[in-house]
């Protein structure tokens, strides 16, 4: 599998394209826009989009998904029933899926929001705005934040601390770096020790 | 994504093996080379992609003009290394220690320097857009004429750090 990281200057976020090494059907994660440069990336790698995967639906993403659906025959996966006018396979519990021919492990993150889902492919997590390097995504209260920390520990760290996190915002990181360097996780350890 | 592991055990000197690979290949791809040591290795003008050098030690290594992408140096140690004119994107140096390293003229957009401990390092004339230095300990580090738009330095401990002619108003200090 090949993962192409792309910083979208229109949305300001990261978009990831995953597909076979030698081209074919690919999936796109969190397109905040669907500009010409993304089409060029797809063409360069000989990819055709078969699916859109959403970690957390936001307004610009809805427009992007609707645009992509006009160009490609796609399936959409996320934590909701619809993305704009496009039907979406709603992921409500942890499950193994096959998306665009690729094995994907989906982990809902209700601590972030009811619609939030983290995806794992091989040893890489795609976390959108839910977790990013050195911090956590926004949560509604301290309880939700603590719940998110324990979800990362229980549901993500079990796959190994060398697993990579590719977030929707900012640089790549690893589970090991987050657990050891981000105060949220260390604070929880300190709380337990006290 | 990481398909092969570099020969040799934990803590072994892998310098000769990497040089040998570079003799035949222009890039390292999908490789795990964790907990190794590298001394005087010339990475210049080579590329790495999906490589993990986590917890490795680099002494007097040359990364000038290298192209690094999705490469992980978490908790590594760098001494007297030259990253001048490096081109890095989405590279993680989280928790790494840097001593007397030069990053002059490097492009390191969207890189992860969270939790690093850097002493006597120079990032002058570099591009650090959206790069994070959260919780970093920076001692005698120079950021002269840098593009730090969208960079985050929150909770960093800074002593003798120089931000001159850099667009710090676009960064989060």
HADDOCK unambig.tbl for C-alpha pairs under 7 A between the chains (distance, minus, plus):
assign (segid A and resid 122 and name CA) (segid B and resid 1 and name CA) 6.64 0.50 0.50
assign (segid A and resid 123 and name CA) (segid B and resid 1 and name CA) 6.71 0.50 0.50
assign (segid A and resid 134 and name CA) (segid B and resid 114 and name CA) 6.39 0.50 0.50
assign (segid A and resid 134 and name CA) (segid B and resid 134 and name CA) 6.30 0.50 0.50
assign (segid A and resid 170 and name CA) (segid B and resid 110 and name CA) 5.81 0.50 0.50
assign (segid A and resid 170 and name CA) (segid B and resid 130 and name CA) 6.12 0.50 0.50
assign (segid A and resid 171 and name CA) (segid B and resid 90 and name CA) 5.08 0.50 0.50
assign (segid A and resid 171 and name CA) (segid B and resid 110 and name CA) 4.80 0.50 0.50
assign (segid A and resid 171 and name CA) (segid B and resid 111 and name CA) 5.18 0.50 0.50
assign (segid A and resid 171 and name CA) (segid B and resid 112 and name CA) 5.60 0.50 0.50
assign (segid A and resid 171 and name CA) (segid B and resid 131 and name CA) 6.87 0.50 0.50
assign (segid A and resid 172 and name CA) (segid B and resid 90 and name CA) 5.40 0.50 0.50
assign (segid A and resid 172 and name CA) (segid B and resid 91 and name CA) 6.57 0.50 0.50
assign (segid A and resid 172 and name CA) (segid B and resid 92 and name CA) 6.22 0.50 0.50
assign (segid A and resid 172 and name CA) (segid B and resid 112 and name CA) 6.76 0.50 0.50
assign (segid A and resid 173 and name CA) (segid B and resid 92 and name CA) 5.91 0.50 0.50
assign (segid A and resid 173 and name CA) (segid B and resid 112 and name CA) 6.89 0.50 0.50
assign (segid A and resid 177 and name CA) (segid B and resid 74 and name CA) 6.79 0.50 0.50
assign (segid A and resid 177 and name CA) (segid B and resid 94 and name CA) 6.08 0.50 0.50
assign (segid A and resid 177 and name CA) (segid B and resid 95 and name CA) 6.93 0.50 0.50
assign (segid A and resid 181 and name CA) (segid B and resid 115 and name CA) 5.96 0.50 0.50
